């Protein structure tokens, strides 16, 4: 997996790195095809006529089969909830994969998965509800009942599977998993781990030194939602939504995850609250939309690189993951609409004080297992959940008219002097 040797905050330089990654990928593919051509006893005539994308021609890595491929799935898996709820979630998510099987669907296996989830939910009701704080118990009880008996609950889902109604199974499964996620969020009102002491005691500092003075005590102890209003400045318009009118502005919503990246998400949320991104110009790279690097430098902090590995209890700091050795992040970059911080221009062990980017994942330009060449190299802290169709319409020069923290400000923990 390729690494970017240097990731300054300049959009033009980061664009160069992304283009370089693509060129090296194409070179790798050429070598693979040449090897096959030489080693094969049968001439490979006609390969150029087959509709095979570069990524599909690359070997598939079994270790990446369970990597989340949507922002919603990644966010759901990142919730630190009750183990019984996680078992229910895993059982239901398996059905998503079973639904992709063409022709005859394994409805018997699906039925077994739902029955397993239903049994756990029924037998472990006390444990599930006990994990919810007292002030949220009433809301939790309503959600629990909905999970069992509701219109989008387990019993309905089981009936759809018995009827072998694929469309209803798909819709019902999405609804059930949404209820599961809502219950899990009630069970996880704050961080499930303690941040390292050095990140709580360091003084606030606007300078971007590599480590000693750069780590801020800002943090997000849960989830937040940021709403961007993006505006075209060249007189053109974004494609209209269904039955709507074309407009020069569009809304994008991003869920930021403080469970997996509390320092990164916290610093970003505070910058949003301070209005640092209002009026900021955007730049389009090969597979990314970058915010300008000049705005907000005085109010942001260079947070250490913060990546939580899958299966681990807490994030790693100032270190990248070795994807080649099977290390995968809880919040992967290889998802269309992933949101991450650029690297500091001082050290790749730190993120930029303020520059972030939307990642436009493209399987055709990825490596083994469909992973981005830069997987595990950046601090991913959220995903675009509304407005993904808007992202490819953004052009260099378009601006962020406004960015607002519409949910989660009560979970933003600031140093005493910033309160």
Helices and strands as residue ranges (DSSP letters): H 11-39, G 47-49, H 54-57, G 62-64, H 71-77, H 83-98, H 107-123, H 125-130, G 134-136, H 137-149, H 154-162, H 166-187, H 198-201, E 219-220, E 223-231, E 249-257, H 262-273, E 280-284, E 288-291, E 306-307, E 316-317, G 323-325, E 338-343, E 351-359, G 363-365, G 368-370, E 379-386, H 388-391, E 399-407, G 409-411, E 412-413, G 416-418
